[in-house]
Amino acid sequence: MADIKYYDVILRPVVTEKSMGEMASKKYTFLVNPEVTKSQVKEAVEKMFEGTKVKAVNTMNADGKTKRRGLRFGKTAKTKKAIVTLTEESKDIEIFKGL
């Protein structure tokens, strides 16, 4: 496995109705690199967003779906989601403020 830097861990935030509702309890959802671990996600969030302290990280793997185009079959890319729970005294993540 290649050496993954902390800025390559988080790909983008997940903006859904359910993930926005969880923000009140300081839970933020991100799409992350499928090869990273929970400790790498924790380190990346604490380095990228100053003043945040991570309490827990839960991850979910989603395999790629089989798609068909004519007679050809293929698979979409696999993804991984991480739900990051912050501590009570931690600052909020700023990118979700205006949403």
Rosetta silent file (secondary structure, phi, psi, omega in degrees, C-alpha in Angstrom):
SEQUENCE: MADIKYYDVILRPVVTEKSMGEMASKKYTFLVNPEVTKSQVKEAVEKMFEGTKVKAVNTMNADGKTKRRGLRFGKTAKTKKAIVTLTEESKDIEIFKGL
SCORE:     score description
SCORE:     0.000 S_00000001
   1 L     0.000  136.966 -179.577    0.000    0.000    0.000 S_00000001
   2 L   -70.600  156.577  178.167    1.288    3.440   -0.907 S_00000001
   3 L   -73.222  114.872 -176.467    2.052    5.999    1.771 S_00000001
   4 L   -98.728  122.848  177.678   -1.175    8.018    2.141 S_00000001
   5 L   -80.803  161.134 -175.119   -0.831   11.589    3.445 S_00000001
   6 H   -64.307  -28.011  179.717   -3.515   13.105    5.671 S_00000001
   7 H   -79.491   -8.237  175.453   -4.771   15.426    2.908 S_00000001
   8 H   -95.978   -4.240 -175.059   -5.445   12.378    0.651 S_00000001
   9 L   -76.691  -54.289 -177.160   -7.652   10.648    3.246 S_00000001
  10 E   -87.665  121.333 -179.740  -10.834   12.765    3.089 S_00000001
  11 E   -88.318  -49.653  178.722  -12.252   13.032   -0.425 S_00000001
  12 E  -167.207  158.758  175.743  -15.416   15.095    0.198 S_00000001
  13 E   -78.010  152.805  176.217  -18.197   15.619    2.745 S_00000001
  14 L   -97.064  118.935 -177.214  -21.470   13.729    2.379 S_00000001
  15 L  -111.797   94.408  175.508  -24.372   16.194    2.210 S_00000001
  16 L  -130.721  170.294  179.860  -27.662   14.368    2.747 S_00000001
  17 H   -63.179  -40.909 -179.796  -30.703   15.024    4.887 S_00000001
  18 H   -67.618  -43.216 -179.282  -29.697   12.349    7.375 S_00000001
  19 H   -68.242  -31.871  176.858  -26.081   13.528    7.663 S_00000001
  20 H   -70.379  -33.759  177.265  -27.219   17.125    8.183 S_00000001
  21 H   -68.408  -30.697  179.696  -29.539   16.001   10.990 S_00000001
  22 H   -75.083  -15.219 -178.754  -26.662   14.250   12.751 S_00000001
  23 H   -63.945  -24.899  178.442  -24.632   17.468   12.888 S_00000001
  24 H   -64.331  -30.355  177.997  -26.590   18.598   15.950 S_00000001
  25 H   -99.538   22.986  176.391  -24.983   15.735   17.887 S_00000001
  26 L    59.452   42.428  173.923  -21.519   16.581   16.419 S_00000001
  27 E  -115.629  124.890 -177.925  -21.443   13.706   13.906 S_00000001
  28 E  -121.071  140.143 -175.959  -20.003   14.518   10.481 S_00000001
  29 E  -111.872  131.193  179.900  -19.998   12.217    7.448 S_00000001
  30 E  -130.134  149.582  168.483  -17.174   12.121    4.886 S_00000001
  31 E   -90.088  124.829 -174.430  -16.376   10.061    1.815 S_00000001
  32 E  -121.262  167.689  176.150  -12.843    8.734    2.399 S_00000001
  33 L   -60.804  132.584 -175.986  -10.204    6.774    0.514 S_00000001
  34 L   -64.609  -13.552 -176.743  -11.214    3.065    0.561 S_00000001
  35 L   -99.509    2.034 -176.027   -7.754    1.980    1.782 S_00000001
  36 L   -89.410  160.818  178.537   -7.489    4.109    4.941 S_00000001
  37 L  -102.618  172.430  179.953   -8.002    3.013    8.540 S_00000001
  38 H   -63.348  -38.882 -179.559  -10.005    4.615   11.339 S_00000001
  39 H   -67.214  -33.264  176.200   -6.874    6.009   12.974 S_00000001
  40 H   -69.385  -36.372  177.168   -5.839    7.671    9.698 S_00000001
  41 H   -65.809  -43.183  179.016   -9.294    9.273    9.396 S_00000001
  42 H   -60.347  -46.328  179.700   -9.043   10.554   12.979 S_00000001
  43 H   -62.581  -41.934 -178.288   -5.593   12.030   12.350 S_00000001
  44 H   -65.428  -41.948 -179.743   -6.712   13.672    9.090 S_00000001
  45 H   -66.212  -42.439 -178.977   -9.774   15.353   10.647 S_00000001
  46 H   -68.568  -30.246  178.132   -7.770   16.702   13.586 S_00000001
  47 H   -81.586  -37.541 -175.568   -5.049   18.083   11.274 S_00000001
  48 H   -77.007  -34.642 -177.263   -7.334   19.533    8.587 S_00000001
  49 L  -116.694  104.719 -175.213   -9.838   21.236   10.900 S_00000001
  50 L   -66.691  141.573  177.986   -8.122   23.112   13.727 S_00000001
  51 L    87.063    1.172  179.178   -9.665   22.910   17.172 S_00000001
  52 L   -95.289  143.591  176.708  -11.437   19.610   16.564 S_00000001
  53 L  -129.358  118.584 -174.838  -10.985   16.596   18.834 S_00000001
  54 E   -84.823  130.393  177.093  -12.312   13.266   17.518 S_00000001
  55 E   -91.437  -45.085 -177.791  -14.139   10.997   19.947 S_00000001
  56 E  -153.228  154.997  176.285  -14.967    8.081   17.602 S_00000001
  57 E  -131.263  124.885  173.982  -14.833    7.056   13.944 S_00000001
  58 E  -114.279  135.952 -177.949  -17.267    4.583   12.348 S_00000001
  59 E  -122.051  154.150  177.554  -16.641    3.392    8.794 S_00000001
  60 E  -135.798  130.345  175.692  -18.745    1.689    6.115 S_00000001
  61 E   -99.262  137.143  175.143  -17.493   -0.074    2.991 S_00000001
  62 E  -125.637  117.354  177.347  -19.637   -0.171   -0.153 S_00000001
  63 L   -70.117  156.648  178.196  -18.591   -2.493   -2.968 S_00000001
  64 L   -68.327  144.473  179.448  -18.933   -1.325   -6.542 S_00000001
  65 L   -84.155  147.333  175.070  -22.199   -2.116   -8.290 S_00000001
  66 E   -80.634  124.986  179.959  -22.311   -4.257  -11.410 S_00000001
  67 E  -119.476  154.866 -178.279  -23.474   -2.153  -14.352 S_00000001
  68 E  -128.205  137.227  174.887  -24.312   -3.200  -17.882 S_00000001
  69 E  -134.362  100.448 -173.786  -23.963   -1.289  -21.131 S_00000001
  70 L    71.547 -126.206  179.028  -25.176   -3.376  -24.020 S_00000001
  71 L   -93.835   -4.070 -176.713  -23.551   -6.797  -23.769 S_00000001
  72 E   -92.185  141.759  176.029  -20.645   -5.548  -21.656 S_00000001
  73 E  -114.557  147.803  177.502  -20.547   -5.763  -17.872 S_00000001
  74 E  -152.876  175.856  179.115  -18.469   -3.617  -15.566 S_00000001
  75 E  -125.657  143.615  173.049  -18.257   -2.470  -11.963 S_00000001
  76 L   -79.682  168.022 -176.839  -18.398    1.002  -10.468 S_00000001
  77 L   -70.364  146.092  175.042  -15.703    2.066   -8.019 S_00000001
  78 L   -78.755  151.436 -177.288  -15.911    0.904   -4.410 S_00000001
  79 E  -130.546  166.597  177.226  -16.378    3.613   -1.780 S_00000001
  80 E  -142.590  130.347  176.902  -15.923    4.090    1.946 S_00000001
  81 E  -108.866  145.422  176.422  -17.838    6.436    4.253 S_00000001
  82 E  -127.018  128.841  174.216  -16.646    7.598    7.651 S_00000001
  83 E  -103.687  115.093 -174.875  -18.895    9.042   10.362 S_00000001
  84 E  -103.587  123.336  176.977  -16.741   11.138   12.682 S_00000001
  85 E  -102.288  126.919  179.496  -18.032   11.961   16.182 S_00000001
  86 E   -95.759  158.465  177.056  -16.440   14.956   17.882 S_00000001
  87 L   -73.950  166.080 -177.252  -16.087   15.542   21.625 S_00000001
  88 L   -65.437  -37.638 -177.950  -18.357   18.023   23.424 S_00000001
  89 L   -85.308    0.444 -178.924  -15.617   20.646   23.961 S_00000001
  90 L   -76.215  152.125  174.894  -14.437   20.407   20.332 S_00000001
  91 L   -75.074  154.814  175.497  -15.056   23.169   17.776 S_00000001
  92 L   -74.405  158.459  177.283  -17.544   22.566   14.953 S_00000001
  93 L   -83.664  127.248 -170.054  -16.271   21.889   11.429 S_00000001
  94 H   -70.475  -27.940 -174.693  -16.545   25.104    9.414 S_00000001
  95 H   -68.484  -17.395  179.219  -17.347   23.660    5.977 S_00000001
  96 H   -93.949   -1.488 -174.650  -20.794   22.604    7.194 S_00000001
  97 L   -62.705  -45.942 -174.048  -21.703   26.034    8.668 S_00000001
  98 L   -82.725   -2.508 -175.306  -23.413   27.566    5.632 S_00000001
  99 L   -88.108    0.000    0.000  -25.412   24.488    4.641 S_00000001
